[in-house]
């Protein structure tokens, strides 16, 4: 039987107010206001003391329960004065506990993509080995220029792990095998057919086949490349068994794609993917759901089976899977978890259900300098220039593969990364502001109180790449902790990485973080430190140390 803490809180407060009113009447009659004030203070103090005791006791119970793997569902609904004015959770959560994140910041930019879904006539696609960390710089390429391939045909494999095959996203002719420094493979380019042809495979039964049979099929068919392992954000080893698997069904980064557009008409395949994931983990498959809006998430998400649903509410980065992992089942030492996007789950489901590797992807093109910000249907590795052709205005833009916080600068001749689902276009910030740090000349996306942005909570900004200052002394400011909803000390962690202190890095929670999780910290950083690069250096150091 669960205690209704909020009802208990209101009852105590009502009792306190009643006592206060009675005291007021009595003391007014006696003319002694001092005694009245003392009575009020005693009642309020008693209420606060009871609230603190109950809240602390519940927190201690949650901590002890976590040691034994017991989950306390109502750990965030304890008795406290703040809960009395806490915004009610949406009705569609049906009373299920919602993890409400108080920290974070939404960056509102112009050029938000509409829900319109269009198709672009993209002819060139590429497989890029650099999309995967830890691979040999020169993998074993299985095709030559001039070869014809089908979608799902093996293209290359890593010499250090030859059982994992990387496959073609589309059918067509291999027209380029590009190399970079030290002859490392950069792109294997395919000129796509007008209609994609798929290699037909024979998948094992999800329910009847053994886990080993399913794994063997995924390794040879390209399905294994859909998985991302944390910590380190690498491909899992072929014999790895994840502790848990996490999927976030919403994205809170600027100009991000709409999951409702992505999942429309794909419900059966999404469920097949979830069923497959359940066969691969020794733990649970967790589905992160959004409780930020009045309207419920798509019914495919809310009605999904064979998953543990977790509701999250808050500003960016509440949609990051790393944040959801931290508040659901943090990664302990020696553990690994896998993460997938919604589109990767759909691809997995179609591979296991129909026996084809369908690399279909919905990519958003957004930003202030995009003429028509929309969702575009294409395939993995599409050429960037063909995707944005005739849809950009201005001649001084930066094209970003990803969102403006954690994406990578790209150009027309490049190709989307394997996990990319977004192209952002904003103006280059190659200009100087005289005393820009001192005189607030114009409004801009910032958490600083110098600009009264709080007066215009829905104002969208143009945004550009100007950092408004150079790198400075790395001083403690407490800014990171205001926007990172994790029980970590990110600034201490960054300094531990820079000094190569492995014990401190591990103790401060480096295994729980990925670049996207600290991207907002980098945005608010007064010292202008490249936190994402620093974190990646630390993760690479830890991985090399084993």
C-alpha positions as CSV (number, residue, x, y, z in Angstrom):
1,X,0.0,0.0,0.0
2,X,1.5,3.3,-1.1
3,X,1.3,6.4,1.0
4,X,-0.3,9.5,-0.6
5,X,2.5,11.9,0.4
6,X,1.0,14.9,-1.4
7,X,-2.3,14.4,0.4
8,X,-0.5,14.1,3.7
9,X,1.5,17.3,3.0
10,X,-1.7,19.3,2.2
11,X,-3.4,17.9,5.3
12,X,-0.5,19.0,7.6
13,X,-0.4,22.5,5.9
14,X,-4.1,22.9,6.3
15,X,-3.9,21.9,10.0
16,X,-1.1,24.4,10.4
17,X,-3.1,27.2,8.8
18,X,-6.1,26.3,11.0
19,X,-4.0,26.5,14.1
20,X,-2.6,29.8,12.9
21,X,-6.1,31.3,12.3
22,X,-7.3,30.1,15.7
23,X,-4.2,31.6,17.3
24,X,-4.7,34.8,15.5
25,X,-8.3,35.1,16.8
26,X,-7.3,34.3,20.3
27,X,-4.3,36.6,20.4
28,X,-6.3,39.5,18.8
29,X,-8.8,39.1,21.6
30,X,-6.0,39.3,24.1
31,X,-4.1,42.0,22.2
32,X,-0.8,40.1,22.4
33,X,0.6,39.9,18.8
34,X,4.0,38.7,20.0
35,X,2.6,35.4,21.2
36,X,0.7,35.1,17.9
37,X,3.9,35.4,15.9
38,X,5.7,32.9,18.1
39,X,2.9,30.4,17.6
40,X,3.0,30.8,13.8
41,X,6.8,30.3,13.8
42,X,6.5,27.2,15.9
43,X,3.9,25.7,13.6
44,X,5.9,26.5,10.5
45,X,9.1,25.2,12.0
46,X,7.4,22.0,13.1
47,X,6.0,21.5,9.5
48,X,9.4,22.0,8.0
49,X,11.1,19.6,10.5
50,X,8.5,16.9,9.7
51,X,9.0,17.4,6.0
52,X,12.8,17.2,6.3
53,X,12.7,14.0,8.4
54,X,10.3,12.2,6.1
55,X,12.2,13.3,3.0
56,X,15.6,12.2,4.4
57,X,14.2,8.9,5.6
58,X,12.8,8.1,2.2
59,X,16.2,9.1,0.6
60,X,18.0,6.8,3.0
61,X,15.6,4.0,2.2
62,X,16.1,4.5,-1.5
63,X,19.9,4.4,-1.1
64,X,19.8,1.2,0.9
65,X,17.3,-0.4,-1.5
66,X,19.5,0.5,-4.5
67,X,22.4,-1.5,-2.9
68,X,20.2,-4.7,-3.2
69,X,18.8,-3.9,-6.6
70,X,15.4,-2.9,-5.2
71,X,13.6,-0.1,-7.0
72,X,11.6,2.4,-5.0
73,X,9.0,3.7,-7.5
74,X,7.9,6.8,-5.4
75,X,11.4,8.0,-4.5
76,X,10.8,11.4,-6.2
77,X,7.3,11.9,-4.7
78,X,8.3,12.2,-1.0
79,X,6.8,14.6,1.5
80,X,8.2,18.1,1.1
81,X,6.8,21.6,1.0
82,X,8.0,22.0,-2.6
83,X,5.8,19.2,-3.7
84,X,2.7,21.2,-2.8
85,X,3.3,23.6,-5.6
86,X,4.8,21.0,-7.9
87,X,3.2,21.0,-11.4
88,X,0.9,18.0,-11.8
89,X,2.0,15.3,-14.2
90,X,0.1,14.9,-17.4
91,X,-2.9,12.6,-17.2
92,X,-1.6,10.3,-19.9
93,X,1.1,9.0,-17.5
94,X,-1.7,7.3,-15.6
95,X,-0.1,8.0,-12.2
96,X,3.1,6.4,-13.2
97,X,6.1,8.0,-11.5
98,X,7.7,10.7,-13.6
99,X,11.4,11.7,-13.2
100,X,11.3,15.5,-13.2
101,X,14.6,17.1,-14.0
102,X,15.0,20.6,-12.6
103,X,18.3,21.3,-14.3
104,X,18.9,22.0,-17.9
105,X,18.3,24.6,-20.6
106,X,16.3,24.8,-23.8
107,X,18.0,26.6,-26.7
108,X,15.3,28.0,-28.9
109,X,16.5,28.6,-32.5
110,X,14.8,29.8,-35.6
111,X,14.3,27.3,-38.4
112,X,12.6,24.5,-36.4
113,X,11.6,21.8,-38.9
114,X,7.9,21.3,-39.7
115,X,6.3,17.9,-39.4
116,X,6.2,17.7,-43.2
117,X,8.0,14.7,-44.6
118,X,9.5,14.9,-48.1
119,X,11.8,12.8,-50.2
120,X,15.0,14.1,-51.8
121,X,16.5,12.7,-54.9
122,X,19.9,11.8,-53.4
123,X,22.1,9.6,-55.6
124,X,25.3,9.2,-53.7
125,X,25.7,7.4,-50.4
126,X,28.8,6.4,-48.5
127,X,29.9,4.0,-45.8
128,X,32.3,5.7,-43.5
129,X,34.5,3.5,-41.2
130,X,35.3,6.6,-39.1
131,X,31.6,6.6,-37.9
132,X,32.7,3.8,-35.5
133,X,35.3,4.3,-32.8
134,X,38.0,1.8,-32.2
135,X,38.1,0.3,-35.7
136,X,41.3,-0.3,-37.6
137,X,42.1,2.8,-39.8
138,X,42.4,0.4,-42.8
139,X,39.6,-2.2,-42.6
140,X,39.4,-5.1,-45.0
141,X,37.4,-3.8,-47.9
142,X,35.4,-6.5,-49.7
143,X,34.4,-4.5,-52.8
144,X,36.2,-2.7,-55.6
145,X,35.3,0.3,-57.7
146,X,32.8,-0.8,-60.4
147,X,31.2,-3.5,-58.3
148,X,27.4,-3.8,-58.0
149,X,26.0,-4.2,-54.5
150,X,22.6,-4.6,-52.9
151,X,21.5,-3.0,-49.7
152,X,22.7,-5.3,-46.9
153,X,25.7,-6.7,-48.9
154,X,28.9,-6.8,-46.8
155,X,31.3,-3.9,-47.7
156,X,34.1,-4.2,-45.2
157,X,35.0,-5.7,-41.8
158,X,37.5,-4.7,-39.1
159,X,40.7,-6.8,-39.2
160,X,40.7,-6.9,-35.4
161,X,37.1,-8.2,-35.2
162,X,36.3,-9.9,-38.5
163,X,33.0,-11.5,-37.5
164,X,31.3,-8.0,-37.5
165,X,30.3,-7.2,-41.0
166,X,29.5,-3.6,-42.2
167,X,27.0,-3.5,-45.0
168,X,25.8,-1.3,-47.9
169,X,22.9,1.1,-47.0
170,X,21.6,1.2,-50.6
171,X,22.0,-0.8,-53.8
172,X,24.0,0.5,-56.8
173,X,27.6,0.8,-58.1
174,X,30.7,1.4,-56.0
175,X,32.2,4.5,-57.6
176,X,34.8,5.6,-55.1
177,X,37.0,4.3,-52.3
178,X,38.5,7.4,-50.8
179,X,41.6,7.4,-48.5
180,X,43.0,9.9,-46.1
181,X,46.2,10.2,-44.1
182,X,48.3,7.1,-44.0
183,X,45.9,5.5,-46.6
184,X,43.1,5.2,-44.0
185,X,39.7,4.5,-45.6
186,X,37.5,7.6,-45.3
187,X,34.5,6.8,-47.6
188,X,33.3,4.0,-49.8
189,X,30.8,5.8,-52.1
190,X,27.9,4.1,-53.8
191,X,25.9,5.5,-56.8
192,X,22.4,4.4,-55.8
193,X,19.9,2.7,-58.1
194,X,16.7,4.6,-58.7
195,X,14.9,1.9,-56.7
196,X,16.8,0.2,-53.8
197,X,17.2,-3.5,-54.0
198,X,17.8,-5.5,-50.8
199,X,19.8,-8.6,-50.2
200,X,17.4,-11.2,-49.0
201,X,18.5,-12.9,-45.7
202,X,17.1,-15.7,-43.6
203,X,16.6,-14.4,-40.0
204,X,16.1,-16.8,-37.1
205,X,12.9,-16.9,-35.1
206,X,13.0,-14.3,-32.4
207,X,11.1,-16.5,-29.9
208,X,12.4,-19.9,-30.8
209,X,16.1,-19.5,-31.8
210,X,18.8,-19.4,-29.2
211,X,20.6,-16.2,-28.3
212,X,23.8,-17.5,-30.0
213,X,21.9,-18.0,-33.3
214,X,20.4,-14.5,-33.2
215,X,23.8,-13.0,-32.4
216,X,25.4,-14.9,-35.2
217,X,22.8,-13.6,-37.7
218,X,23.2,-10.0,-36.5
219,X,27.0,-10.2,-36.8
220,X,26.9,-11.3,-40.4
221,X,23.9,-9.2,-41.6
222,X,25.0,-5.7,-40.4
223,X,22.6,-5.7,-37.5
224,X,25.3,-5.7,-34.9
225,X,26.5,-2.3,-36.1
226,X,23.2,-0.8,-34.9
227,X,24.3,-1.2,-31.2
228,X,26.2,1.4,-29.3
229,X,28.0,0.3,-26.1
230,X,28.4,2.6,-23.1
231,X,30.8,3.4,-21.6
232,X,33.0,4.7,-24.5
233,X,30.4,4.8,-27.2
234,X,31.9,1.9,-29.2
235,X,30.6,-1.2,-31.0
236,X,30.1,-4.0,-28.5
237,X,32.4,-7.0,-28.7
238,X,30.8,-9.9,-30.5
239,X,30.5,-11.9,-27.3
240,X,29.2,-9.1,-25.1
241,X,26.0,-9.3,-23.1
242,X,24.7,-5.9,-22.0
243,X,23.5,-5.4,-18.4
244,X,20.6,-3.3,-19.8
245,X,19.5,-1.7,-23.1
246,X,18.1,1.9,-23.3
247,X,16.1,3.7,-26.0
248,X,15.1,7.3,-25.7
249,X,12.0,8.1,-27.7
250,X,12.4,11.8,-27.7
251,X,15.1,14.4,-28.4
252,X,15.3,17.7,-26.6
253,X,18.4,19.1,-28.5
254,X,17.9,22.3,-30.7
255,X,16.1,21.7,-34.0
256,X,15.8,18.0,-33.3
257,X,13.6,15.5,-35.3
258,X,10.1,14.7,-34.2
259,X,9.8,11.1,-33.1
260,X,6.1,11.1,-34.0
261,X,7.1,11.6,-37.6
262,X,9.7,8.9,-37.4
263,X,7.5,6.2,-35.9
264,X,4.4,6.8,-38.0
265,X,3.5,3.5,-39.8
266,X,6.5,1.7,-38.2
267,X,4.9,0.3,-35.1
268,X,5.1,-3.4,-35.9
269,X,8.7,-3.2,-36.9
270,X,9.5,-1.1,-33.8
271,X,7.9,-3.8,-31.6
272,X,9.9,-6.6,-33.4
273,X,13.0,-4.7,-32.6
274,X,12.2,-4.4,-29.0
275,X,11.4,-8.2,-28.8
276,X,14.8,-8.9,-30.3
277,X,16.6,-6.7,-27.8
278,X,14.9,-8.6,-25.0
279,X,16.7,-11.7,-26.2
280,X,20.1,-10.0,-26.1
281,X,20.3,-8.6,-22.6
282,X,20.6,-10.2,-19.2
283,X,18.6,-7.3,-17.7
284,X,15.8,-5.0,-19.0
285,X,15.0,-3.0,-22.0
286,X,14.2,0.5,-20.9
287,X,12.1,3.0,-23.0
288,X,12.4,6.7,-22.1
289,X,9.1,8.5,-22.7
290,X,8.5,12.3,-22.7
291,X,6.1,13.9,-20.2
292,X,6.9,17.5,-21.3
293,X,3.7,18.3,-23.2
294,X,-0.1,18.2,-22.9
295,X,-0.4,15.7,-25.7
296,X,0.8,12.1,-25.1
297,X,3.7,10.6,-27.0
298,X,2.8,8.5,-30.1
299,X,0.7,5.4,-29.2
300,X,3.4,3.1,-30.5
301,X,5.7,4.3,-27.7
302,X,3.1,4.3,-24.9
303,X,1.7,0.9,-26.0
304,X,5.1,-0.9,-26.5
305,X,5.4,-4.3,-24.9
306,X,8.3,-6.2,-23.4
307,X,9.9,-3.0,-22.1
308,X,10.1,-1.0,-18.9
309,X,8.7,2.5,-19.6
310,X,10.3,5.4,-17.8
311,X,8.7,8.9,-18.0
312,X,11.0,12.0,-18.0
313,X,10.1,15.7,-17.7
314,X,12.4,18.6,-18.0
315,X,14.5,20.8,-20.3
316,X,17.3,19.7,-22.5
317,X,19.2,17.3,-22.0
318,X,16.3,15.3,-20.5
319,X,16.0,13.5,-23.9
320,X,19.6,12.3,-23.8
321,X,19.8,8.6,-23.3
322,X,22.8,9.1,-20.9
323,X,20.7,11.3,-18.6
324,X,17.9,8.7,-18.6
325,X,20.4,5.9,-17.8
326,X,21.7,7.9,-14.9
327,X,18.2,8.3,-13.4
328,X,17.1,4.7,-14.1
329,X,20.0,2.3,-13.7
330,X,23.4,4.0,-13.5
331,X,26.3,2.1,-15.1
332,X,28.4,0.5,-12.3
333,X,32.0,-0.5,-12.6
334,X,32.5,-3.4,-14.9
335,X,29.0,-3.1,-16.4
336,X,28.1,-2.2,-20.0
337,X,24.8,-1.1,-21.5
338,X,23.7,-0.7,-25.1
339,X,21.8,2.2,-26.5
340,X,19.8,2.6,-29.8
341,X,17.8,5.3,-31.4
342,X,14.2,4.8,-32.5
343,X,15.2,4.4,-36.1
344,X,17.9,1.8,-35.3
345,X,15.3,-0.2,-33.4
346,X,13.0,-0.1,-36.5
347,X,15.9,-1.2,-38.8
348,X,16.6,-4.1,-36.3
349,X,13.0,-5.1,-36.3
350,X,12.7,-5.2,-40.1
351,X,15.9,-7.2,-40.3
352,X,14.6,-9.8,-38.0
353,X,11.0,-9.8,-39.4
354,X,11.6,-9.5,-43.2
355,X,15.3,-10.4,-43.6
356,X,16.4,-7.2,-45.2
357,X,18.7,-4.4,-44.0
358,X,16.6,-1.3,-44.6
359,X,18.8,1.7,-43.9
360,X,15.9,4.1,-44.3
361,X,16.4,7.2,-42.2
362,X,14.4,10.4,-41.6
363,X,16.7,13.3,-41.3
364,X,15.7,16.9,-40.3
365,X,17.2,19.9,-42.0
366,X,16.8,23.0,-39.8
367,X,18.2,26.3,-38.9
368,X,17.6,30.0,-39.5
369,X,19.2,30.0,-42.9
370,X,17.3,27.0,-44.2
371,X,14.6,28.1,-46.6
372,X,12.2,25.2,-45.9
373,X,13.0,23.4,-42.6
374,X,11.6,19.9,-43.0
375,X,12.0,16.1,-42.3
376,X,13.6,14.3,-45.2
377,X,13.3,10.6,-46.0
378,X,16.6,9.2,-47.2
379,X,19.1,6.4,-46.2
380,X,22.2,6.1,-44.0
381,X,25.2,7.9,-45.4
382,X,23.4,10.3,-47.7
383,X,25.5,13.1,-49.4
384,X,25.1,16.3,-47.5
385,X,25.2,18.6,-50.6
386,X,22.4,16.7,-52.3
387,X,20.3,16.8,-49.1
388,X,20.5,20.6,-48.7
389,X,20.6,21.5,-52.4
390,X,18.4,24.6,-53.1
391,X,17.3,24.9,-49.5
392,X,19.9,27.2,-48.0
393,X,20.1,31.0,-48.1
394,X,23.1,33.1,-47.6
395,X,26.7,32.4,-48.4
396,X,28.4,32.5,-45.0
397,X,26.9,29.4,-43.3
398,X,28.1,26.5,-41.3
399,X,26.6,23.1,-42.0
400,X,26.6,20.8,-39.0
401,X,26.1,17.1,-39.1
402,X,24.0,16.8,-35.9
403,X,22.7,19.5,-33.6
404,X,24.4,22.8,-32.9
405,X,25.6,21.6,-29.5
406,X,27.2,18.3,-30.2
407,X,27.3,18.0,-34.0
408,X,30.4,18.1,-36.2
409,X,31.1,20.7,-38.9
410,X,30.7,19.3,-42.4
411,X,30.5,20.5,-46.0
412,X,28.6,19.8,-49.2
413,X,31.0,17.1,-50.4
414,X,30.8,15.1,-47.2
415,X,28.3,12.3,-46.2
416,X,26.2,11.8,-43.2
417,X,27.6,9.7,-40.4
418,X,26.1,6.3,-39.6
419,X,24.0,7.5,-36.7
420,X,23.2,10.9,-38.0
421,X,19.6,12.1,-38.2
422,X,20.0,15.9,-38.3
423,X,21.6,18.7,-40.4
424,X,21.7,22.1,-38.8
425,X,22.6,25.2,-40.8
426,X,23.5,28.4,-38.9
427,X,25.5,31.5,-39.8
428,X,29.2,31.6,-39.2
429,X,30.2,33.8,-36.2
430,X,33.3,35.3,-37.8
431,X,32.9,38.8,-36.4
432,X,33.8,40.8,-33.3
433,X,31.6,42.7,-31.0
434,X,33.1,45.7,-29.3
435,X,32.7,45.2,-25.6
436,X,30.3,42.5,-26.4
437,X,31.1,40.8,-23.1
438,X,30.3,44.1,-21.2
439,X,27.5,45.7,-23.1
440,X,24.5,43.5,-24.0
441,X,24.0,44.8,-27.6
442,X,21.5,42.2,-28.7
443,X,19.5,39.3,-27.3
444,X,21.1,35.9,-27.7
445,X,20.6,32.3,-26.5
446,X,22.3,32.3,-23.0
447,X,21.6,31.5,-19.4
448,X,23.2,34.7,-18.3
449,X,21.0,37.2,-16.4
450,X,22.6,40.0,-18.4
451,X,20.0,39.4,-21.1
452,X,16.4,39.4,-19.8
453,X,15.5,36.3,-21.8
454,X,13.3,35.1,-19.0
455,X,10.8,37.8,-20.0
456,X,10.5,36.1,-23.4
457,X,10.4,32.4,-22.7
458,X,9.3,31.5,-26.3
459,X,11.6,33.8,-28.2
460,X,13.5,32.1,-31.0
461,X,17.0,33.2,-31.8
462,X,19.0,33.3,-35.0
463,X,22.1,31.9,-33.4
464,X,25.6,31.7,-35.0
465,X,28.9,30.1,-34.2
466,X,30.5,33.0,-32.4
467,X,31.8,32.1,-29.0
468,X,32.0,35.7,-27.9
469,X,35.5,35.3,-26.4
470,X,38.6,33.1,-26.4
471,X,39.7,30.4,-24.1
472,X,40.4,31.6,-20.6
473,X,41.6,30.4,-17.2
474,X,39.7,27.2,-16.2
475,X,38.1,28.4,-13.0
476,X,35.5,26.9,-10.7
477,X,32.2,28.7,-11.5
478,X,29.4,26.2,-10.7
479,X,27.8,26.8,-14.1
480,X,28.0,23.2,-15.3
481,X,26.1,21.9,-12.3
482,X,23.2,24.2,-13.1
483,X,22.5,22.6,-16.5
484,X,23.7,19.0,-16.0
485,X,20.9,16.9,-14.3
486,X,23.3,14.3,-13.0
487,X,24.8,13.7,-9.5
488,X,28.3,14.4,-10.8
489,X,30.9,17.1,-10.5
490,X,31.7,17.8,-14.1
491,X,34.3,20.5,-13.6
492,X,36.3,18.3,-11.2
493,X,36.1,15.5,-13.7
494,X,37.4,17.6,-16.5
495,X,40.4,18.7,-14.5
496,X,41.1,15.1,-13.5
497,X,41.1,14.2,-17.2
498,X,43.5,17.0,-18.1
499,X,45.9,15.8,-15.4
500,X,45.6,12.2,-16.3
501,X,44.3,11.1,-12.9
502,X,42.7,7.7,-13.7
503,X,41.4,7.0,-10.2
504,X,39.7,10.4,-9.9
505,X,38.3,10.0,-13.4
506,X,36.6,6.8,-12.5
507,X,35.5,8.0,-9.1
508,X,33.9,11.1,-10.6
509,X,31.7,9.2,-13.0
510,X,33.4,9.3,-16.4
511,X,31.8,6.0,-17.4
512,X,28.3,7.6,-17.2
513,X,29.1,10.4,-19.7
514,X,29.2,10.9,-23.4
515,X,30.0,14.0,-25.4
516,X,26.3,15.0,-25.9
517,X,25.8,14.9,-22.1
518,X,28.3,17.7,-21.5
519,X,27.5,19.7,-24.6
520,X,25.3,22.1,-22.7
521,X,28.0,22.5,-20.1
522,X,30.3,23.6,-22.9
523,X,27.7,26.0,-24.2
524,X,27.5,27.8,-20.8
525,X,31.2,27.6,-20.0
526,X,32.7,31.0,-19.1
527,X,36.2,29.6,-19.7
528,X,35.3,28.5,-23.3
529,X,36.8,25.1,-22.7
530,X,36.3,22.3,-25.3
531,X,34.6,20.0,-22.8
532,X,33.5,17.4,-25.3
533,X,37.0,17.0,-26.7
534,X,38.4,16.7,-23.2
535,X,35.8,14.1,-22.2
536,X,36.6,12.1,-25.3
537,X,40.3,12.2,-24.5
538,X,39.4,10.8,-21.1
539,X,37.2,8.1,-22.3
540,X,39.8,7.0,-24.8
541,X,42.5,6.9,-22.1
542,X,40.3,4.8,-19.9
543,X,39.5,2.4,-22.7
544,X,43.2,2.0,-23.6
545,X,43.9,1.2,-19.9
546,X,41.3,-1.6,-20.1
